[in-house]
Amino acid sequence: MNKSVLIYSDFNDVVEESVTLLEKSGYIVFSAGNFNGAIDLITSADYEYFLVDDTVDATTLKYLISESRRCQPDAAVITFNAVESILTRFRHSKA
């Protein structure tokens, strides 16, 4: 598995800021700002982490996580509440 991340948020500014942070940190980033885009990437991309903004509604969040686990069972699923917390959450997920 490579150093790749799939990120989803309903807010384009969160997606853009996250992509910038992760790319500067050396990650390959796939991003989606809408549900259909997220599903397309979940089923087609090879990623090590699936990051989901925790403002995503609970039903959507549950569905996206279940699809990610179905398609990429070894990928870590991480929710985040601020872009600044993403790298910290990565460190905790590896511990």
mmCIF file as gemmi writes it, N, C-alpha and C atoms, coordinates in Angstrom:
data_model
loop_
_atom_site.group_PDB
_atom_site.id
_atom_site.type_symbol
_atom_site.label_atom_id
_atom_site.label_alt_id
_atom_site.label_comp_id
_atom_site.label_asym_id
_atom_site.label_entity_id
_atom_site.label_seq_id
_atom_site.pdbx_PDB_ins_code
_atom_site.Cartn_x
_atom_site.Cartn_y
_atom_site.Cartn_z
_atom_site.occupancy
_atom_site.B_iso_or_equiv
_atom_site.pdbx_formal_charge
_atom_site.auth_seq_id
_atom_site.auth_asym_id
_atom_site.pdbx_PDB_model_num
ATOM 1 N N . MET Axp A 1 ? 0.865 -1.192 0 1 0 ? 1 A 1
ATOM 2 C CA . MET Axp A 1 ? 0 0 0 1 0 ? 1 A 1
ATOM 3 C C . MET Axp A 1 ? 0.901 1.243 0 1 0 ? 1 A 1
ATOM 4 N N . ASN Axp A 2 ? 0.515 2.245 -0.734 1 0 ? 2 A 1
ATOM 5 C CA . ASN Axp A 2 ? 1.292 3.465 -0.824 1 0 ? 2 A 1
ATOM 6 C C . ASN Axp A 2 ? 0.854 4.465 0.239 1 0 ? 2 A 1
ATOM 7 N N . LYS Axp A 3 ? 1.481 5.6 0.253 1 0 ? 3 A 1
ATOM 8 C CA . LYS Axp A 3 ? 1.173 6.654 1.222 1 0 ? 3 A 1
ATOM 9 C C . LYS Axp A 3 ? 0.063 7.53 0.624 1 0 ? 3 A 1
ATOM 10 N N . SER Axp A 4 ? -1.139 6.961 0.553 1 0 ? 4 A 1
ATOM 11 C CA . SER Axp A 4 ? -2.227 7.661 -0.12 1 0 ? 4 A 1
ATOM 12 C C . SER Axp A 4 ? -3.442 7.829 0.784 1 0 ? 4 A 1
ATOM 13 N N . VAL Axp A 5 ? -4.175 8.886 0.49 1 0 ? 5 A 1
ATOM 14 C CA . VAL Axp A 5 ? -5.301 9.295 1.321 1 0 ? 5 A 1
ATOM 15 C C . VAL Axp A 5 ? -6.487 9.648 0.437 1 0 ? 5 A 1
ATOM 16 N N . LEU Axp A 6 ? -7.657 9.215 0.864 1 0 ? 6 A 1
ATOM 17 C CA . LEU Axp A 6 ? -8.915 9.65 0.262 1 0 ? 6 A 1
ATOM 18 C C . LEU Axp A 6 ? -9.591 10.537 1.291 1 0 ? 6 A 1
ATOM 19 N N . ILE Axp A 7 ? -9.973 11.72 0.894 1 0 ? 7 A 1
ATOM 20 C CA . ILE Axp A 7 ? -10.595 12.659 1.828 1 0 ? 7 A 1
ATOM 21 C C . ILE Axp A 7 ? -11.948 13.112 1.299 1 0 ? 7 A 1
ATOM 22 N N . TYR Axp A 8 ? -12.899 13.212 2.214 1 0 ? 8 A 1
ATOM 23 C CA . TYR Axp A 8 ? -14.247 13.647 1.847 1 0 ? 8 A 1
ATOM 24 C C . TYR Axp A 8 ? -14.774 14.66 2.855 1 0 ? 8 A 1
ATOM 25 N N . SER Axp A 9 ? -15.332 15.728 2.325 1 0 ? 9 A 1
ATOM 26 C CA . SER Axp A 9 ? -16.047 16.725 3.105 1 0 ? 9 A 1
ATOM 27 C C . SER Axp A 9 ? -17.096 17.355 2.198 1 0 ? 9 A 1
ATOM 28 N N . ASP Axp A 10 ? -18.167 17.817 2.821 1 0 ? 10 A 1
ATOM 29 C CA . ASP Axp A 10 ? -19.188 18.537 2.063 1 0 ? 10 A 1
ATOM 30 C C . ASP Axp A 10 ? -18.751 19.961 1.742 1 0 ? 10 A 1
ATOM 31 N N . PHE Axp A 11 ? -17.66 20.399 2.355 1 0 ? 11 A 1
ATOM 32 C CA . PHE Axp A 11 ? -17.205 21.782 2.211 1 0 ? 11 A 1
ATOM 33 C C . PHE Axp A 11 ? -15.939 21.837 1.37 1 0 ? 11 A 1
ATOM 34 N N . ASN Axp A 12 ? -16.017 22.498 0.22 1 0 ? 12 A 1
ATOM 35 C CA . ASN Axp A 12 ? -14.877 22.558 -0.696 1 0 ? 12 A 1
ATOM 36 C C . ASN Axp A 12 ? -13.651 23.203 -0.072 1 0 ? 12 A 1
ATOM 37 N N . ASP Axp A 13 ? -13.842 24.218 0.792 1 0 ? 13 A 1
ATOM 38 C CA . ASP Axp A 13 ? -12.677 24.853 1.407 1 0 ? 13 A 1
ATOM 39 C C . ASP Axp A 13 ? -11.939 23.887 2.328 1 0 ? 13 A 1
ATOM 40 N N . VAL Axp A 14 ? -12.673 23.018 3.018 1 0 ? 14 A 1
ATOM 41 C CA . VAL Axp A 14 ? -12.053 22.004 3.876 1 0 ? 14 A 1
ATOM 42 C C . VAL Axp A 14 ? -11.279 21.007 3.014 1 0 ? 14 A 1
ATOM 43 N N . VAL Axp A 15 ? -11.872 20.586 1.916 1 0 ? 15 A 1
ATOM 44 C CA . VAL Axp A 15 ? -11.201 19.658 1.002 1 0 ? 15 A 1
ATOM 45 C C . VAL Axp A 15 ? -9.913 20.291 0.472 1 0 ? 15 A 1
ATOM 46 N N . GLU Axp A 16 ? -9.996 21.51 -0.025 1 0 ? 16 A 1
ATOM 47 C CA . GLU Axp A 16 ? -8.833 22.173 -0.61 1 0 ? 16 A 1
ATOM 48 C C . GLU Axp A 16 ? -7.713 22.363 0.411 1 0 ? 16 A 1
ATOM 49 N N . GLU Axp A 17 ? -8.057 22.815 1.606 1 0 ? 17 A 1
ATOM 50 C CA . GLU Axp A 17 ? -7.058 23.025 2.652 1 0 ? 17 A 1
ATOM 51 C C . GLU Axp A 17 ? -6.422 21.693 3.068 1 0 ? 17 A 1
ATOM 52 N N . SER Axp A 18 ? -7.224 20.653 3.164 1 0 ? 18 A 1
ATOM 53 C CA . SER Axp A 18 ? -6.721 19.329 3.54 1 0 ? 18 A 1
ATOM 54 C C . SER Axp A 18 ? -5.782 18.775 2.479 1 0 ? 18 A 1
ATOM 55 N N . VAL Axp A 19 ? -6.167 18.91 1.225 1 0 ? 19 A 1
ATOM 56 C CA . VAL Axp A 19 ? -5.327 18.433 0.127 1 0 ? 19 A 1
ATOM 57 C C . VAL Axp A 19 ? -3.969 19.117 0.168 1 0 ? 19 A 1
ATOM 58 N N . THR Axp A 20 ? -3.966 20.421 0.351 1 0 ? 20 A 1
ATOM 59 C CA . THR Axp A 20 ? -2.715 21.177 0.409 1 0 ? 20 A 1
ATOM 60 C C . THR Axp A 20 ? -1.829 20.675 1.549 1 0 ? 20 A 1
ATOM 61 N N . LEU Axp A 21 ? -2.401 20.532 2.74 1 0 ? 21 A 1
ATOM 62 C CA . LEU Axp A 21 ? -1.649 20.059 3.903 1 0 ? 21 A 1
ATOM 63 C C . LEU Axp A 21 ? -1.066 18.672 3.661 1 0 ? 21 A 1
ATOM 64 N N . LEU Axp A 22 ? -1.88 17.775 3.153 1 0 ? 22 A 1
ATOM 65 C CA . LEU Axp A 22 ? -1.44 16.392 2.967 1 0 ? 22 A 1
ATOM 66 C C . LEU Axp A 22 ? -0.396 16.265 1.859 1 0 ? 22 A 1
ATOM 67 N N . GLU Axp A 23 ? -0.58 16.987 0.764 1 0 ? 23 A 1
ATOM 68 C CA . GLU Axp A 23 ? 0.406 16.934 -0.314 1 0 ? 23 A 1
ATOM 69 C C . GLU Axp A 23 ? 1.749 17.495 0.149 1 0 ? 23 A 1
ATOM 70 N N . LYS Axp A 24 ? 1.723 18.561 0.938 1 0 ? 24 A 1
ATOM 71 C CA . LYS Axp A 24 ? 2.967 19.114 1.479 1 0 ? 24 A 1
ATOM 72 C C . LYS Axp A 24 ? 3.649 18.133 2.422 1 0 ? 24 A 1
ATOM 73 N N . SER Axp A 25 ? 2.88 17.238 3.005 1 0 ? 25 A 1
ATOM 74 C CA . SER Axp A 25 ? 3.416 16.235 3.928 1 0 ? 25 A 1
ATOM 75 C C . SER Axp A 25 ? 3.81 14.951 3.21 1 0 ? 25 A 1
ATOM 76 N N . GLY Axp A 26 ? 3.704 14.948 1.88 1 0 ? 26 A 1
ATOM 77 C CA . GLY Axp A 26 ? 4.178 13.816 1.088 1 0 ? 26 A 1
ATOM 78 C C . GLY Axp A 26 ? 3.15 12.756 0.753 1 0 ? 26 A 1
ATOM 79 N N . TYR Axp A 27 ? 1.88 13.032 0.991 1 0 ? 27 A 1
ATOM 80 C CA . TYR Axp A 27 ? 0.832 12.06 0.686 1 0 ? 27 A 1
ATOM 81 C C . TYR Axp A 27 ? 0.312 12.231 -0.73 1 0 ? 27 A 1
ATOM 82 N N . ILE Axp A 28 ? -0.112 11.141 -1.33 1 0 ? 28 A 1
ATOM 83 C CA . ILE Axp A 28 ? -0.873 11.161 -2.581 1 0 ? 28 A 1
ATOM 84 C C . ILE Axp A 28 ? -2.324 11.297 -2.15 1 0 ? 28 A 1
ATOM 85 N N . VAL Axp A 29 ? -3.031 12.295 -2.685 1 0 ? 29 A 1
ATOM 86 C CA . VAL Axp A 29 ? -4.366 12.613 -2.178 1 0 ? 29 A 1
ATOM 87 C C . VAL Axp A 29 ? -5.418 12.494 -3.274 1 0 ? 29 A 1
ATOM 88 N N . PHE Axp A 30 ? -6.475 11.755 -2.948 1 0 ? 30 A 1
ATOM 89 C CA . PHE Axp A 30 ? -7.696 11.707 -3.75 1 0 ? 30 A 1
ATOM 90 C C . PHE Axp A 30 ? -8.73 12.463 -2.934 1 0 ? 30 A 1
ATOM 91 N N . SER Axp A 31 ? -9.499 13.333 -3.566 1 0 ? 31 A 1
ATOM 92 C CA . SER Axp A 31 ? -10.46 14.113 -2.786 1 0 ? 31 A 1
ATOM 93 C C . SER Axp A 31 ? -11.811 14.184 -3.477 1 0 ? 31 A 1
ATOM 94 N N . ALA Axp A 32 ? -12.834 14.313 -2.63 1 0 ? 32 A 1
ATOM 95 C CA . ALA Axp A 32 ? -14.197 14.442 -3.142 1 0 ? 32 A 1
ATOM 96 C C . ALA Axp A 32 ? -14.935 15.481 -2.31 1 0 ? 32 A 1
ATOM 97 N N . GLY Axp A 33 ? -15.68 16.307 -3.004 1 0 ? 33 A 1
ATOM 98 C CA . GLY Axp A 33 ? -16.49 17.324 -2.341 1 0 ? 33 A 1
ATOM 99 C C . GLY Axp A 33 ? -17.975 17.043 -2.453 1 0 ? 33 A 1
ATOM 100 N N . ASN Axp A 34 ? -18.298 15.856 -2.991 1 0 ? 34 A 1
ATOM 101 C CA . ASN Axp A 34 ? -19.706 15.453 -3.045 1 0 ? 34 A 1
ATOM 102 C C . ASN Axp A 34 ? -19.8 13.934 -2.89 1 0 ? 34 A 1
ATOM 103 N N . PHE Axp A 35 ? -20.983 13.47 -2.528 1 0 ? 35 A 1
ATOM 104 C CA . PHE Axp A 35 ? -21.209 12.071 -2.218 1 0 ? 35 A 1
ATOM 105 C C . PHE Axp A 35 ? -20.862 11.149 -3.385 1 0 ? 35 A 1
ATOM 106 N N . ASN Axp A 36 ? -21.348 11.452 -4.575 1 0 ? 36 A 1
ATOM 107 C CA . ASN Axp A 36 ? -21.094 10.582 -5.729 1 0 ? 36 A 1
ATOM 108 C C . ASN Axp A 36 ? -19.611 10.491 -6.056 1 0 ? 36 A 1
ATOM 109 N N . GLY Axp A 37 ? -18.907 11.607 -5.928 1 0 ? 37 A 1
ATOM 110 C CA . GLY Axp A 37 ? -17.466 11.596 -6.139 1 0 ? 37 A 1
ATOM 111 C C . GLY Axp A 37 ? -16.757 10.721 -5.124 1 0 ? 37 A 1
ATOM 112 N N . ALA Axp A 38 ? -17.225 10.777 -3.883 1 0 ? 38 A 1
ATOM 113 C CA . ALA Axp A 38 ? -16.629 9.948 -2.831 1 0 ? 38 A 1
ATOM 114 C C . ALA Axp A 38 ? -16.841 8.467 -3.132 1 0 ? 38 A 1
ATOM 115 N N . ILE Axp A 39 ? -18.05 8.103 -3.526 1 0 ? 39 A 1
ATOM 116 C CA . ILE Axp A 39 ? -18.342 6.695 -3.848 1 0 ? 39 A 1
ATOM 117 C C . ILE Axp A 39 ? -17.483 6.229 -5.022 1 0 ? 39 A 1
ATOM 118 N N . ASP Axp A 40 ? -17.362 7.057 -6.05 1 0 ? 40 A 1
ATOM 119 C CA . ASP Axp A 40 ? -16.52 6.69 -7.201 1 0 ? 40 A 1
ATOM 120 C C . ASP Axp A 40 ? -15.084 6.42 -6.765 1 0 ? 40 A 1
ATOM 121 N N . LEU Axp A 41 ? -14.54 7.28 -5.912 1 0 ? 41 A 1
ATOM 122 C CA . LEU Axp A 41 ? -13.16 7.099 -5.462 1 0 ? 41 A 1
ATOM 123 C C . LEU Axp A 41 ? -13.015 5.911 -4.516 1 0 ? 41 A 1
ATOM 124 N N . ILE Axp A 42 ? -13.981 5.713 -3.651 1 0 ? 42 A 1
ATOM 125 C CA . ILE Axp A 42 ? -13.935 4.566 -2.737 1 0 ? 42 A 1
ATOM 126 C C . ILE Axp A 42 ? -13.834 3.264 -3.523 1 0 ? 42 A 1
ATOM 127 N N . THR Axp A 43 ? -14.582 3.187 -4.622 1 0 ? 43 A 1
ATOM 128 C CA . THR Axp A 43 ? -14.609 1.94 -5.392 1 0 ? 43 A 1
ATOM 129 C C . THR Axp A 43 ? -13.471 1.814 -6.402 1 0 ? 43 A 1
ATOM 130 N N . SER Axp A 44 ? -12.752 2.905 -6.688 1 0 ? 44 A 1
ATOM 131 C CA . SER Axp A 44 ? -11.735 2.825 -7.735 1 0 ? 44 A 1
ATOM 132 C C . SER Axp A 44 ? -10.311 3.154 -7.281 1 0 ? 44 A 1
ATOM 133 N N . ALA Axp A 45 ? -10.155 3.903 -6.215 1 0 ? 45 A 1
ATOM 134 C CA . ALA Axp A 45 ? -8.817 4.337 -5.797 1 0 ? 45 A 1
ATOM 135 C C . ALA Axp A 45 ? -8.189 3.341 -4.829 1 0 ? 45 A 1
ATOM 136 N N . ASP Axp A 46 ? -6.872 3.346 -4.783 1 0 ? 46 A 1
ATOM 137 C CA . ASP Axp A 46 ? -6.113 2.541 -3.825 1 0 ? 46 A 1
ATOM 138 C C . ASP Axp A 46 ? -5.59 3.514 -2.766 1 0 ? 46 A 1
ATOM 139 N N . TYR Axp A 47 ? -6.1 3.41 -1.543 1 0 ? 47 A 1
ATOM 140 C CA . TYR Axp A 47 ? -5.73 4.36 -0.492 1 0 ? 47 A 1
ATOM 141 C C . TYR Axp A 47 ? -5.473 3.639 0.824 1 0 ? 47 A 1
ATOM 142 N N . GLU Axp A 48 ? -4.621 4.267 1.633 1 0 ? 48 A 1
ATOM 143 C CA . GLU Axp A 48 ? -4.255 3.732 2.942 1 0 ? 48 A 1
ATOM 144 C C . GLU Axp A 48 ? -5.131 4.321 4.048 1 0 ? 48 A 1
ATOM 145 N N . TYR Axp A 49 ? -5.581 5.549 3.842 1 0 ? 49 A 1
ATOM 146 C CA . TYR Axp A 49 ? -6.423 6.248 4.814 1 0 ? 49 A 1
ATOM 147 C C . TYR Axp A 49 ? -7.66 6.814 4.125 1 0 ? 49 A 1
ATOM 148 N N . PHE Axp A 50 ? -8.784 6.738 4.815 1 0 ? 50 A 1
ATOM 149 C CA . PHE Axp A 50 ? -9.996 7.405 4.36 1 0 ? 50 A 1
ATOM 150 C C . PHE Axp A 50 ? -10.363 8.412 5.44 1 0 ? 50 A 1
ATOM 151 N N . LEU Axp A 51 ? -10.236 9.682 5.094 1 0 ? 51 A 1
ATOM 152 C CA . LEU Axp A 51 ? -10.539 10.766 6.031 1 0 ? 51 A 1
ATOM 153 C C . LEU Axp A 51 ? -11.899 11.344 5.709 1 0 ? 51 A 1
ATOM 154 N N . VAL Axp A 52 ? -12.717 11.484 6.744 1 0 ? 52 A 1
ATOM 155 C CA . VAL Axp A 52 ? -14.06 12.018 6.562 1 0 ? 52 A 1
ATOM 156 C C . VAL Axp A 52 ? -14.286 13.139 7.57 1 0 ? 52 A 1
ATOM 157 N N . ASP Axp A 53 ? -14.715 14.278 7.07 1 0 ? 53 A 1
ATOM 158 C CA . ASP Axp A 53 ? -15.074 15.409 7.923 1 0 ? 53 A 1
ATOM 159 C C . ASP Axp A 53 ? -16.223 14.976 8.832 1 0 ? 53 A 1
ATOM 160 N N . ASP Axp A 54 ? -16.085 15.193 10.145 1 0 ? 54 A 1
ATOM 161 C CA . ASP Axp A 54 ? -17.132 14.706 11.047 1 0 ? 54 A 1
ATOM 162 C C . ASP Axp A 54 ? -18.397 15.552 11.035 1 0 ? 54 A 1
ATOM 163 N N . THR Axp A 55 ? -18.462 16.548 10.157 1 0 ? 55 A 1
ATOM 164 C CA . THR Axp A 55 ? -19.716 17.29 9.987 1 0 ? 55 A 1
ATOM 165 C C . THR Axp A 55 ? -20.644 16.605 8.984 1 0 ? 55 A 1
ATOM 166 N N . VAL Axp A 56 ? -20.136 15.555 8.32 1 0 ? 56 A 1
ATOM 167 C CA . VAL Axp A 56 ? -20.968 14.786 7.386 1 0 ? 56 A 1
ATOM 168 C C . VAL Axp A 56 ? -22.09 14.121 8.178 1 0 ? 56 A 1
ATOM 169 N N . ASP Axp A 57 ? -23.298 14.158 7.658 1 0 ? 57 A 1
ATOM 170 C CA . ASP Axp A 57 ? -24.437 13.6 8.408 1 0 ? 57 A 1
ATOM 171 C C . ASP Axp A 57 ? -24.245 12.111 8.694 1 0 ? 57 A 1
ATOM 172 N N . ALA Axp A 58 ? -24.791 11.665 9.805 1 0 ? 58 A 1
ATOM 173 C CA . ALA Axp A 58 ? -24.532 10.33 10.351 1 0 ? 58 A 1
ATOM 174 C C . ALA Axp A 58 ? -24.869 9.201 9.367 1 0 ? 58 A 1
ATOM 175 N N . THR Axp A 59 ? -25.975 9.318 8.662 1 0 ? 59 A 1
ATOM 176 C CA . THR Axp A 59 ? -26.371 8.267 7.721 1 0 ? 59 A 1
ATOM 177 C C . THR Axp A 59 ? -25.374 8.17 6.574 1 0 ? 59 A 1
ATOM 178 N N . THR Axp A 60 ? -24.981 9.302 6.035 1 0 ? 60 A 1
ATOM 179 C CA . THR Axp A 60 ? -23.998 9.337 4.953 1 0 ? 60 A 1
ATOM 180 C C . THR Axp A 60 ? -22.659 8.808 5.441 1 0 ? 60 A 1
ATOM 181 N N . LEU Axp A 61 ? -22.247 9.248 6.62 1 0 ? 61 A 1
ATOM 182 C CA . LEU Axp A 61 ? -20.987 8.812 7.202 1 0 ? 61 A 1
ATOM 183 C C . LEU Axp A 61 ? -20.95 7.289 7.353 1 0 ? 61 A 1
ATOM 184 N N . LYS Axp A 62 ? -22.006 6.731 7.889 1 0 ? 62 A 1
ATOM 185 C CA . LYS Axp A 62 ? -22.078 5.277 8.092 1 0 ? 62 A 1
ATOM 186 C C . LYS Axp A 62 ? -21.986 4.535 6.75 1 0 ? 62 A 1
ATOM 187 N N . TYR Axp A 63 ? -22.678 5.032 5.748 1 0 ? 63 A 1
ATOM 188 C CA . TYR Axp A 63 ? -22.643 4.388 4.429 1 0 ? 63 A 1
ATOM 189 C C . TYR Axp A 63 ? -21.246 4.468 3.809 1 0 ? 63 A 1
ATOM 190 N N . LEU Axp A 64 ? -20.632 5.652 3.859 1 0 ? 64 A 1
ATOM 191 C CA . LEU Axp A 64 ? -19.299 5.817 3.284 1 0 ? 64 A 1
ATOM 192 C C . LEU Axp A 64 ? -18.282 4.912 3.973 1 0 ? 64 A 1
ATOM 193 N N . ILE Axp A 65 ? -18.368 4.822 5.286 1 0 ? 65 A 1
ATOM 194 C CA . ILE Axp A 65 ? -17.437 3.969 6.026 1 0 ? 65 A 1
ATOM 195 C C . ILE Axp A 65 ? -17.649 2.501 5.66 1 0 ? 65 A 1
ATOM 196 N N . SER Axp A 66 ? -18.896 2.076 5.566 1 0 ? 66 A 1
ATOM 197 C CA . SER Axp A 66 ? -19.149 0.669 5.218 1 0 ? 66 A 1
ATOM 198 C C . SER Axp A 66 ? -18.658 0.36 3.808 1 0 ? 66 A 1
ATOM 199 N N . GLU Axp A 67 ? -18.831 1.276 2.876 1 0 ? 67 A 1
ATOM 200 C CA . GLU Axp A 67 ? -18.327 1.063 1.516 1 0 ? 67 A 1
ATOM 201 C C . GLU Axp A 67 ? -16.805 1.032 1.488 1 0 ? 67 A 1
ATOM 202 N N . SER Axp A 68 ? -16.183 1.91 2.254 1 0 ? 68 A 1
ATOM 203 C CA . SER Axp A 68 ? -14.722 1.92 2.317 1 0 ? 68 A 1
ATOM 204 C C . SER Axp A 68 ? -14.207 0.606 2.885 1 0 ? 68 A 1
ATOM 205 N N . ARG Axp A 69 ? -14.823 0.125 3.928 1 0 ? 69 A 1
ATOM 206 C CA . ARG Axp A 69 ? -14.386 -1.151 4.528 1 0 ? 69 A 1
ATOM 207 C C . ARG Axp A 69 ? -14.627 -2.32 3.587 1 0 ? 69 A 1
ATOM 208 N N . ARG Axp A 70 ? -15.687 -2.242 2.795 1 0 ? 70 A 1
ATOM 209 C CA . ARG Axp A 70 ? -15.965 -3.301 1.827 1 0 ? 70 A 1
ATOM 210 C C . ARG Axp A 70 ? -14.918 -3.311 0.712 1 0 ? 70 A 1
ATOM 211 N N . CYS Axp A 71 ? -14.576 -2.119 0.209 1 0 ? 71 A 1
ATOM 212 C CA . CYS Axp A 71 ? -13.667 -2.013 -0.938 1 0 ? 71 A 1
ATOM 213 C C . CYS Axp A 71 ? -12.184 -2.026 -0.542 1 0 ? 71 A 1
ATOM 214 N N . GLN Axp A 72 ? -11.874 -1.447 0.593 1 0 ? 72 A 1
ATOM 215 C CA . GLN Axp A 72 ? -10.482 -1.348 1.072 1 0 ? 72 A 1
ATOM 216 C C . GLN Axp A 72 ? -10.447 -1.751 2.544 1 0 ? 72 A 1
ATOM 217 N N . PRO Axp A 73 ? -10.59 -3.023 2.855 1 0 ? 73 A 1
ATOM 218 C CA . PRO Axp A 73 ? -10.714 -3.457 4.253 1 0 ? 73 A 1
ATOM 219 C C . PRO Axp A 73 ? -9.525 -3.105 5.142 1 0 ? 73 A 1
ATOM 220 N N . ASP Axp A 74 ? -8.349 -2.904 4.564 1 0 ? 74 A 1
ATOM 221 C CA . ASP Axp A 74 ? -7.174 -2.576 5.374 1 0 ? 74 A 1
ATOM 222 C C . ASP Axp A 74 ? -6.955 -1.085 5.564 1 0 ? 74 A 1
ATOM 223 N N . ALA Axp A 75 ? -7.738 -0.255 4.886 1 0 ? 75 A 1
ATOM 224 C CA . ALA Axp A 75 ? -7.579 1.196 5.003 1 0 ? 75 A 1
ATOM 225 C C . ALA Axp A 75 ? -8.122 1.681 6.342 1 0 ? 75 A 1
ATOM 226 N N . ALA Axp A 76 ? -7.361 2.549 6.986 1 0 ? 76 A 1
ATOM 227 C CA . ALA Axp A 76 ? -7.823 3.166 8.228 1 0 ? 76 A 1
ATOM 228 C C . ALA Axp A 76 ? -8.871 4.217 7.891 1 0 ? 76 A 1
ATOM 229 N N . VAL Axp A 77 ? -9.951 4.248 8.651 1 0 ? 77 A 1
ATOM 230 C CA . VAL Axp A 77 ? -10.987 5.262 8.49 1 0 ? 77 A 1
ATOM 231 C C . VAL Axp A 77 ? -10.853 6.23 9.653 1 0 ? 77 A 1
ATOM 232 N N . ILE Axp A 78 ? -10.683 7.508 9.335 1 0 ? 78 A 1
ATOM 233 C CA . ILE Axp A 78 ? -10.441 8.518 10.356 1 0 ? 78 A 1
ATOM 234 C C . ILE Axp A 78 ? -11.382 9.683 10.13 1 0 ? 78 A 1
ATOM 235 N N . THR Axp A 79 ? -12.119 10.067 11.18 1 0 ? 79 A 1
ATOM 236 C CA . THR Axp A 79 ? -12.92 11.285 11.09 1 0 ? 79 A 1
ATOM 237 C C . THR Axp A 79 ? -12.103 12.425 11.688 1 0 ? 79 A 1
ATOM 238 N N . PHE Axp A 80 ? -12.359 13.615 11.191 1 0 ? 80 A 1
ATOM 239 C CA . PHE Axp A 80 ? -11.634 14.774 11.704 1 0 ? 80 A 1
ATOM 240 C C . PHE Axp A 80 ? -12.58 15.947 11.838 1 0 ? 80 A 1
ATOM 241 N N . ASN Axp A 81 ? -12.264 16.843 12.778 1 0 ? 81 A 1
ATOM 242 C CA . ASN Axp A 81 ? -13.114 18.009 12.992 1 0 ? 81 A 1
ATOM 243 C C . ASN Axp A 81 ? -12.414 19.313 12.645 1 0 ? 81 A 1
ATOM 244 N N . ALA Axp A 82 ? -11.142 19.222 12.307 1 0 ? 82 A 1
ATOM 245 C CA . ALA Axp A 82 ? -10.394 20.4 11.877 1 0 ? 82 A 1
ATOM 246 C C . ALA Axp A 82 ? -9.227 19.938 11.018 1 0 ? 82 A 1
ATOM 247 N N . VAL Axp A 83 ? -8.936 20.677 9.996 1 0 ? 83 A 1
ATOM 248 C CA . VAL Axp A 83 ? -7.839 20.317 9.097 1 0 ? 83 A 1
ATOM 249 C C . VAL Axp A 83 ? -6.541 20.174 9.883 1 0 ? 83 A 1
ATOM 250 N N . GLU Axp A 84 ? -6.35 21.056 10.856 1 0 ? 84 A 1
ATOM 251 C CA . GLU Axp A 84 ? -5.123 21.052 11.644 1 0 ? 84 A 1
ATOM 252 C C . GLU Axp A 84 ? -4.929 19.75 12.423 1 0 ? 84 A 1
ATOM 253 N N . SER Axp A 85 ? -5.993 19.008 12.654 1 0 ? 85 A 1
ATOM 254 C CA . SER Axp A 85 ? -5.902 17.777 13.454 1 0 ? 85 A 1
ATOM 255 C C . SER Axp A 85 ? -5.589 16.532 12.628 1 0 ? 85 A 1
ATOM 256 N N . ILE Axp A 86 ? -5.55 16.651 11.321 1 0 ? 86 A 1
ATOM 257 C CA . ILE Axp A 86 ? -5.401 15.471 10.464 1 0 ? 86 A 1
ATOM 258 C C . ILE Axp A 86 ? -4.104 14.722 10.735 1 0 ? 86 A 1
ATOM 259 N N . LEU Axp A 87 ? -2.974 15.4 10.725 1 0 ? 87 A 1
ATOM 260 C CA . LEU Axp A 87 ? -1.701 14.707 10.904 1 0 ? 87 A 1
ATOM 261 C C . LEU Axp A 87 ? -1.592 14.093 12.297 1 0 ? 87 A 1
ATOM 262 N N . THR Axp A 88 ? -2.15 14.74 13.305 1 0 ? 88 A 1
ATOM 263 C CA . THR Axp A 88 ? -2.18 14.172 14.659 1 0 ? 88 A 1
ATOM 264 C C . THR Axp A 88 ? -3.001 12.896 14.664 1 0 ? 88 A 1
ATOM 265 N N . ARG Axp A 89 ? -4.127 12.897 14 1 0 ? 89 A 1
ATOM 266 C CA . ARG Axp A 89 ? -4.966 11.7 13.935 1 0 ? 89 A 1
ATOM 267 C C . ARG Axp A 89 ? -4.249 10.565 13.21 1 0 ? 89 A 1
ATOM 268 N N . PHE Axp A 90 ? -3.44 10.878 12.201 1 0 ? 90 A 1
ATOM 269 C CA . PHE Axp A 90 ? -2.648 9.849 11.53 1 0 ? 90 A 1
ATOM 270 C C . PHE Axp A 90 ? -1.7 9.189 12.528 1 0 ? 90 A 1
ATOM 271 N N . ARG Axp A 91 ? -0.999 10.008 13.31 1 0 ? 91 A 1
ATOM 272 C CA . ARG Axp A 91 ? -0.045 9.461 14.281 1 0 ? 91 A 1
ATOM 273 C C . ARG Axp A 91 ? -0.757 8.547 15.275 1 0 ? 91 A 1
ATOM 274 N N . HIS Axp A 92 ? -1.942 8.94 15.733 1 0 ? 92 A 1
ATOM 275 C CA . HIS Axp A 92 ? -2.69 8.122 16.687 1 0 ? 92 A 1
ATOM 276 C C . HIS Axp A 92 ? -3.202 6.837 16.052 1 0 ? 92 A 1
ATOM 277 N N . SER Axp A 93 ? -3.546 6.876 14.777 1 0 ? 93 A 1
ATOM 278 C CA . SER Axp A 93 ? -4.067 5.665 14.125 1 0 ? 93 A 1
ATOM 279 C C . SER Axp A 93 ? -2.979 4.625 13.918 1 0 ? 93 A 1
ATOM 280 N N . LYS Axp A 94 ? -1.732 5.054 13.861 1 0 ? 94 A 1
ATOM 281 C CA . LYS Axp A 94 ? -0.618 4.131 13.662 1 0 ? 94 A 1
ATOM 282 C C . LYS Axp A 94 ? -0.136 3.527 14.973 1 0 ? 94 A 1
ATOM 283 N N . ALA Axp A 95 ? -0.523 4.132 16.091 1 0 ? 95 A 1
ATOM 284 C CA . ALA Axp A 95 ? -0.033 3.669 17.408 1 0 ? 95 A 1
ATOM 285 C C . ALA Axp A 95 ? -0.656 2.356 17.817 1 0 ? 95 A 1
